[in-house]
Amino acid sequence: MRVIIIGAGVAGLSIGWRLLQAGAEVVVLERAQPGHGATWASAGMIAVTGENGDAETPDAQFARYSGLLWPAFAAEIEAASGRKIAFRTDGALMTASNEAAAASFAVRAAASGGKVKFLSSAEAREFEPLLAPDIMGALYDPSEAQVDNRALGAALAAAFVRAGGELLANETVVRFRIAEDRVTGAVSPFATYHGDAFILAAGAWTTRIDALPPDAMPPVVPVKGEMIALAPPNADALPKRIVWGNEVYLVPRHDQLFVGATLSREGFDTSTTDGAANWLQSHAAGVMPALSEWEIAEHWAGLRPGSPDNLPILGETALKGLFVASGQFRNGILFAPAIAEALSSLVLGRAPPYSIAAFDPNRFRDQALLAKAGATG
């Protein structure tokens, strides 16, 4: 079986790698450089509790399942690529800025069976001395993890190529060829790539490919996020774990502290703004006052792939042989091993180990057909 994957982010590379392991022939086409889109721009958090709390929504349940896969997934990537990706389980603190939030955290901790713990203000500041003295407490989850997302992209690319995959950078797919309700080719300015199955894993750029009928086009929208990296006065000043609070998250990474992230819908604009940098640093200083004096060492923006209902878009589209892996929004890194497992299974005609029925791309099909009828009526 020959599979063509459009997009060399964490999703496309992970799926391709799994398909290679199953004996498929795989080509990944990337519009820019592998791992340099949303994968590179993220914070690398594997934040099941931080992102989802104790929700029981389909995406929260999927996040918990994928989080359990991550330790073995990380070890396998490092072994296959010969590269370190700095996966570590340091835990995370979700800080409470008022008594109501602290009370809510205490209730969640009591109901968790010991999985998470409520910390008083003093206990939280023992964990992280930089925390503001006026915080009212924190929820501590020791299982929260992180990975060096920039190293992850490079490692997945290396693992994919080592396994026999063909990875083509700067190869932008501009349209599909379709015959008898089936995709038969992916067309770039330089070549046409034929395959038995095609996977759209192009992140925020998923909809930039022509010739798909409306009912087969996943309604992915770009969601811009800006982040900054703060440089501490000395390495010992860095927090030891991820900290959430005051509308931002703080992620210690090597000798910097990543602070994220803004959220706006501005099309494909990836420019950075002083206003966003100032907002991020001031909100970070609301959690840890000393951060107001730290230097902004880096400032960047990325585009996350969003969806109309804020759920991932995973599975086969209305066109036979065309699959999509997109709509992960802020959870692209977290969802990676579960998406790789599910999509590789579907492409090979097998049932995924974990049901992704809630993320079926065809849930938008009726809306697309109605919109098409309205446009032509």
N, C-alpha and C positions, 0 to 999 in steps of 0.2 A: 504494500500500500504506500502511495506517495502522498504526502501531506504538505501543503503550502501554508505557512503561518505568516500573517502580516502583523508585524510588531515585535520588537526584541526588547520589551520590558520584562519585568519579573514574571508576568503571566505567560507571555509568548514563549520565552526561553524555558520556563519550567514545564509547560505543556509539551514543547518540542522534545525536551530531554526525556520526559516520561515515554513519549511515543517512540523515540529511538530505542529505549530500553526494551520496549515491547516488540521490536523488530521492524518498525516502519521506516521508510525513507522520508526525511524531513528537510525542508528548505525554509529558512526564516528570512523574510525580507524586511529591512528596517529603513525608514525614511531618513534617519540621521545616523546616530551612533548607538550601538547596543547599550541598554541600561542607562541612557542619558535623558530620559523623559521624566515621567512622574516618579519612576523608581529612584533616580538620582536626586530629585528635588524633595523627597520625603524625609521623615525623621527616623525611619527604620523601626518604629515601635510595633511590638507585637502585644497590643494593648487591649486585651479582651475586656477587662473590667473598666479601664479608662474610657474606652469608646462606647461600650454597651451597657455598663452597669449590671443590673440584675434583670434586664429585659428578657422576655421570652419570644421575641419576634424571630422570624426565619433567619434574618441576617445575624442576629445575636447568637442564635443556636449554631449557625454555620461558623461563626467566629470562634466559639468555644471548641468546636470540633477541630477546626484548623489549628488553633493554638496548641492542641494536644499533639499534633503531627510535627510541630516545629523542631523540637530537639533532635529527633532522628533525621529530619529533613536537612537541618543545618550540618549535622555530622556527615551526611552523605554527600552534600555539596562540597564540603572541604576535602573529603577523600577523593572525590571524582575530579576535582579541579586542581588540587594541589595548592589551593589558596585559602587563607584565613578570612572569615567573614565576621568575626568578633560577636558571635551569638552569645548572649549572656542573660541569665535570669537574676536580675538584681532587685526585682520588685518595684513597686510604684506607690507613691503617696497621692491621694486625692484630698486636697485641703478644703476645710470648711471655713468660710468667711463670716458666718453668722451662726447663732444658736440653733436655728431651724435646720440648717444643713448638717450641723454636728449631731443633732438628735436623729436625723434621718440616717446618717452613717452608723450611729450606734445601733439602730434597729437592724440595719442590713447586716452588720457584723454579728449580732446575736443570732440572726436567722441563717447564717452561712455555714454553721457547723464547723467553725474554725478555719474556713478557707480564707476569710479576710478578718482583719482585726481593727477595732476602733482604738485610736490613740488620742489621749488628751493633748491639749496644747503643749504642755511641758514634754510629754513623751515624743510628740512629733518633732519638737525642736532638738531633742536628744538624737533622733535619727538624722535630722538635717539642720544643723545649727544656723544656717543662713535664713531659715524661715522667719517671717515677720512675727514679732511677739504678740500681735493681736489676733492671730488665727485662733479659731475656736476648737480645733482638733483636726483629725485626718483619718481617712480610711486607708489602711495599708493592705495591699495585696502582694504577698511574697512571690507569686507565680508570674507576675508581669515581666516581660522580657523585651529585649531589643536586639537589633542586628545592625552592623554597619551597612546601610543600604547601598552606598556607593561601591563598596567592596563586593557586595552581593551580586550586583549587576555584572561585574567583571568575572566573578567566579562562575556564575551560571552560564555566561557566554563561553568560558573555557571548558566547562563540563559538557556543554552541548557539542562543541566542536570536537572534543576528545572522544565523544561517543559516536562520532561519524556524521554529525549534522553539517549542513551547508548554511553558513551565516553570511548574508550579503548586506553590508552597510551602505548608506546613501542610495538605496534602491527604493524609490517611492512608488507604491502601487497607486495608479490613478483611476483605474476602472477594472471591472470584471467582465469577462465574456460569459454569456449565458446562453444555453441551448436546452429547450424542452424542460424548463423549470429547474435547471441544474446549473451551477457554476462550473465552467469548464476551464477557465483560465484567469490568471491575475496578470494584468498588463502594467508594466512600468514604461518609462520613456525609452528604455533600452531593450526590453525583451518581454516575451509572454511566457508565463510559468504555468504549466499544466499539472494537474494533480487529481487524485481521487477524492480528496477532501480539502477544504480551505477553512482556516480559522482566522477570524478577525479579532486581533488582540492589540489593536492600535491605540488603545487608551482614548484620550480626548479627541484624537484625530479619526476615530472610527467612521464618522459620517462624511469624511472628505473624499470618499471613493465613489466614483460615478457608476451608473448603469444598474444599480440595485433597485428593484421595485419598492415602493413605499412600505409594503407589508413585510418586506425582508430587511429593511434598514433599521438597525437598532437605534432608538432615539437617545443617543448619548450626547451630553452637553458638557462643554469644558467649564470647569470650576477652578478659578484662579486662587492660588494660595501663596502668600509671601512668607518667608522665614528669614531669621537672622541667626548668626552665630556670634556669641559673646566670648571674648578672651578674658580669662581671669587674671588677677595680678600675679598669681602663682598657681601651679597645677593642684596643689593641696586644697585650694579654695573651691574646687568643683564639687557640686553635690554628688552623692554616691549612687543615686537612683533617679528614675523619672519622677517628676513632680507635676501635678495638675492643679490649676487654680486660677482664679481671676481671668477666665476666658482664654488662657494660654496653657501650653505644656512646655516643660523644660526637660531637655534630654542631654545628659552628659555624654560627650563623644570625643574620645581621645583627649586633646588639650583645650577643647572648647565646650560651650554650652549652647546647644541648638534651642531656639525659641520659636514656637509656631502656634498657630498659623492664622493668617487672615483668610477670609472667604468672600469671594465676589464672582459675579458672572459677567465677564467682560469679553466674551468671545475668545479669540486666540491670542490676546495680548499677554505677553510675559514680561513686560517692563516692570521695574521696581520703582517704588515711590518712597520719598522721605517720610511722608505721613504714615505709611505702613510700618516702617522701621521704628519710628518714634512711638507708635501705638504699641508695638510688640515689646519694646524695651520698657516702657512705662508700666505696662500690665505685668511684665515679668518682675519689675521692681515692687509691685504691689504684693507679690508672693514672697520675694526675697529682696529687701530694700537695698542691699549692697550692690545689686545688679545695675542700679542707676549709674554707677561709676565705672562699670566695665566697658571696654572698648568694643564697638561693633566691628568684628573682624571680617565678616562676610554677610552678604545680603543677596537673596535670590528669590525667584518666583517659579512656580511650576503649575501645570494644568492637570487637575484630577478629572477622571471620567465620571460624571454624574449621570443620573437617570431620573425620569419624571416622578417615580415613586420612591426614590432613594434606596432601591434594592439593586443588587448586582444583576447583570444581564448575561446569563450563562446557558448555553445549549445550542441546539440546531435551530436555524431560522426557517422561514417559510420556503426557502430554496433548498432543495435537497443537496446535501454535501457541503453546505455553508454553515459553519458554527461561529459563535461569538463568545468571547470572554472579555467583558467590559463592565462598566458601571460600578466598579469597586469603590469609587469615591475616595475616602481616606483610608480604606482598608486593603489596599493592593498588596502590601507586604504581608499583613496578617493572613489574608485569604490565600496566599500563593500556593502552599502545598495542597490544600483541599481543592482549589481550582485545577491544578495540574492533574490531580488524581481523577477528578470528575470528568473534565473535558477529554483527557486521553482515553478514558473508558468509553465515553459516548462515541468518539470518532471510530473506535475499534469495534463498535456494535455491542458493547457490554453495558450492563447496568452499573452506575457509579456506586461505590461503597456507601456514600451518603447522598440522600435524595436532594436534588437541586430543583425540584418541580416548581418551587415558589419563585425561581429566578428565570423561568422559561421566557425566551425572547418573544414568543408568540403571544404573550399576554397583552402586548401593545397592538396586535394585528388589527383588531376591529377599529381602533382609533385611527390607525394609519389609512385603512380603507375608507373610513368616513371622511377623513381629511382630503383624500384623493377625489372622492365623489364630489365634495364641496367645491374643489378647485376646478373641476371639469364640468360641473352642472350648470 
